[in-house]
Amino acid sequence: MVRPLALVTGGWRRIGAAIARALATDGWDLALHAHHAESIDPNFATELGAAGAKVEGLPGDLTDPGCPSRLVAETAGKFGRTPSLLVNSASLFRDDRLETLTADSLDAHMRTNLYAPLLLTKAFAAQLGEGEGSVVMLLDSRVRNPVPDQLAYSLSKQALHASIRNLAKEVAPRIRVNGVAPGLVLPTDDYDGAQWRRLTALMPLQRLADPTDIAAAVVYLARAQAVTGQTLFVDAGANLEAFARDFVYLERE
């Protein structure tokens, strides 16, 4: 049997890589987008291939309005068939507040986090023709309880969240559109171990989501034939709380 084909943006690192790994194990071939060609990792491709997946790397700048349609066309060309799953995982994340907000920051975040997923969904739907498929948008749990930090980023993710129900109604019944909203998942150099442990204790479940938890939600939505227009919050319950600041500013000594 021919394996189904998924196009995953930002699929070579962090959460995107976890999603790619889970999809490969679930039986998907993978077109994995990267912002730079240097991010395409042959060793990771070999790992996914060991799970049975055919893997192709597709570099592209998502702020370029022509990139989304090109990625979909290149995926179909490289594999000789149309993807039936689109995972919009790539994201731009920068720190700003109202007093530091600029037009350039707003434009960059909206182009990457909103316009590109919408244009990719448009191209994906057109490429599918009369076929059936699924779209999963990667969001952020702050779309429910926003904080003042990372304003341009948060606004772009809130707009993408709002688009899910619109898109789900428009492309039904052929295509399902859903979202996954992670919370705090992977530490960066901005956190130390003690702060990370204190933040973990703040969560209603007193744990943090792992990248594999996010990936499992994507795989579920890819297969959930009766689910559309929904957002799964995979955040250990963080969306149930209203935090005053972004996590990086909380529980510091």
C-alpha positions in Angstrom: 0.0 0.0 0.0 1.1 3.6 -0.7 1.8 5.5 2.5 -0.2 8.7 3.0 1.8 11.9 2.6 2.2 14.8 5.0 3.7 18.2 4.5 5.1 19.6 7.8 6.5 23.1 8.0 9.3 23.6 10.4 9.6 19.8 10.5 13.4 19.4 11.2 13.7 20.7 14.8 12.1 20.9 18.2 8.3 20.3 18.2 8.2 20.0 14.4 10.8 17.2 14.5 8.7 15.3 17.2 5.7 15.6 14.9 7.7 14.3 12.0 8.9 11.4 14.0 5.4 10.5 15.2 4.0 10.7 11.7 6.7 8.5 10.3 6.0 5.9 12.9 2.3 6.2 12.2 2.9 5.3 8.5 3.3 8.6 6.8 5.7 9.8 4.1 7.0 13.2 4.9 7.8 16.5 3.0 9.6 18.5 5.7 10.0 22.2 5.2 12.9 24.2 6.7 13.6 27.9 6.6 17.2 27.3 5.5 18.6 24.4 3.4 21.3 24.1 6.1 18.6 22.9 8.6 17.8 19.8 6.5 19.5 17.1 8.5 20.5 13.9 6.6 20.8 12.0 9.9 17.3 12.8 10.9 16.0 11.8 7.5 17.8 8.5 7.9 16.2 8.0 11.3 12.7 8.6 9.8 13.6 6.4 6.9 14.2 3.6 9.3 10.6 3.9 10.4 9.6 3.3 6.8 9.1 6.9 5.7 10.2 8.4 2.5 11.5 11.9 3.4 12.2 15.0 1.3 13.5 18.4 2.6 12.0 21.6 1.2 13.7 24.9 2.1 11.7 28.1 1.9 11.2 31.5 3.4 7.5 31.6 4.6 7.5 35.4 4.6 7.7 35.2 0.8 4.1 35.2 -0.4 5.1 32.8 -3.2 6.6 30.2 -0.9 3.4 28.4 0.3 2.1 27.5 -3.2 5.6 26.5 -4.2 6.0 24.1 -1.2 2.8 22.4 -2.0 3.6 22.0 -5.7 7.2 20.8 -5.0 5.8 18.2 -2.5 3.5 16.8 -5.2 6.3 16.9 -7.7 8.8 15.1 -5.6 6.5 12.4 -4.4 4.3 12.0 -7.5 1.2 12.5 -5.5 -0.7 15.1 -3.4 -0.2 15.3 0.4 -3.3 14.5 2.4 -2.1 16.2 5.6 -0.7 19.7 6.1 0.8 20.5 9.5 1.6 24.2 9.9 4.2 24.0 12.6 6.8 26.6 11.7 6.6 29.8 13.8 8.3 33.1 14.5 8.7 34.0 18.2 10.2 37.3 19.3 9.9 39.3 22.5 8.0 42.6 22.4 5.4 44.6 24.3 3.2 47.5 23.3 5.9 50.1 24.0 8.4 48.2 21.9 6.1 47.0 19.1 7.0 48.0 15.6 5.4 47.7 12.2 8.2 45.4 11.1 7.7 43.1 14.0 4.0 42.9 13.4 4.6 42.3 9.7 7.1 39.5 10.2 5.0 37.6 12.8 1.8 37.9 10.7 3.6 36.8 7.5 5.1 33.7 9.2 2.4 32.7 11.8 -0.8 33.7 10.0 -0.4 34.5 6.3 1.8 31.5 5.5 -0.5 28.9 7.1 -3.5 30.4 5.4 -1.8 30.5 2.0 -0.5 27.0 2.5 -4.1 25.8 3.4 -5.3 27.5 0.2 -2.7 25.8 -2.0 -3.2 22.5 -0.2 -7.0 22.5 -0.8 -6.5 23.4 -4.5 -3.9 20.7 -5.0 -6.2 18.1 -3.3 -8.9 18.8 -5.9 -11.8 16.4 -5.0 -9.6 14.4 -2.6 -9.9 14.4 1.2 -7.4 15.7 3.6 -6.6 17.3 7.0 -4.9 20.5 8.2 -3.5 20.9 11.7 -2.4 24.4 12.9 0.1 24.7 15.7 -1.0 27.4 18.1 -0.1 28.4 21.6 -2.1 28.0 24.8 -1.9 31.8 25.4 -4.6 32.2 22.7 -7.0 31.6 25.6 -5.4 33.7 28.3 -2.9 36.1 26.7 -0.1 37.8 28.4 1.4 41.3 27.6 4.7 39.8 26.5 5.5 38.8 22.9 2.6 40.9 21.7 3.1 40.5 17.9 3.6 36.7 18.3 0.5 36.4 20.5 -1.7 38.4 18.1 -0.6 36.3 15.1 -1.4 33.1 17.0 -4.8 34.4 18.2 -5.7 35.3 14.6 -4.7 31.8 13.4 -6.8 30.3 16.2 -9.8 32.3 15.0 -9.3 31.2 11.5 -9.7 27.5 12.3 -13.5 27.5 12.6 -13.8 29.7 9.5 -11.7 27.4 7.4 -13.3 24.2 8.8 -16.7 25.4 7.6 -15.5 26.5 4.2 -13.5 23.4 3.2 -15.9 20.8 4.7 -16.7 18.1 3.9 -13.5 17.3 2.0 -11.0 18.7 4.4 -10.9 18.9 8.2 -9.1 21.8 9.9 -8.0 21.6 13.6 -5.5 23.1 16.0 -3.1 22.0 18.7 -2.2 24.6 21.3 1.0 23.7 23.3 2.0 25.4 26.5 5.5 25.4 28.0 7.3 22.4 26.4 11.0 22.8 25.7 13.4 24.9 27.7 15.7 27.5 26.1 18.9 29.1 27.4 16.6 31.7 29.1 15.6 29.2 31.8 17.6 27.5 34.5 16.8 24.1 36.1 15.4 25.5 39.3 13.1 27.9 37.5 11.9 25.1 35.2 11.0 23.0 38.2 9.1 25.8 39.9 7.2 26.5 36.6 6.3 22.8 36.4 4.7 23.0 39.9 2.5 25.9 38.7 0.7 23.7 36.2 -2.7 22.2 37.2 -1.3 18.8 36.3 2.1 19.6 38.0 3.9 18.4 34.9 4.7 19.9 31.5 3.8 18.6 28.1 6.5 16.8 26.2 7.1 17.2 22.5 5.7 13.6 22.1 2.4 14.8 23.7 2.1 17.5 21.0 3.0 15.0 18.3 0.4 12.5 19.5 -2.3 15.1 19.3 -1.3 15.9 15.7 -1.4 12.2 14.8 -4.8 11.9 16.4 -6.3 14.9 14.6 -4.8 13.6 11.3 -6.8 10.4 11.7 -9.9 11.7 13.5 -12.4 11.6 10.7 -15.3 13.1 12.8 -13.4 16.0 14.2 -13.1 19.5 12.6 -13.0 23.1 13.8 -11.5 22.1 17.1 -8.4 23.1 19.1 -6.7 20.7 21.5 -4.9 22.4 24.4 -1.9 20.2 25.2 -0.4 22.2 28.0 -0.8 20.4 31.3 -3.8 22.7 32.0 -1.9 26.0 31.7 -4.8 27.5 29.7 -7.0 27.1 32.8 -4.9 29.7 34.6 -4.3 33.4 33.9 -0.6 34.1 34.3 0.5 37.7 34.6 3.6 37.4 32.4 5.2 35.0 29.9 6.7 32.0 31.7 10.3 33.1 31.1 9.6 36.0 33.5 8.0 33.9 36.2 9.5 32.1 39.2 12.9 33.7 38.8 15.1 34.0 41.9 
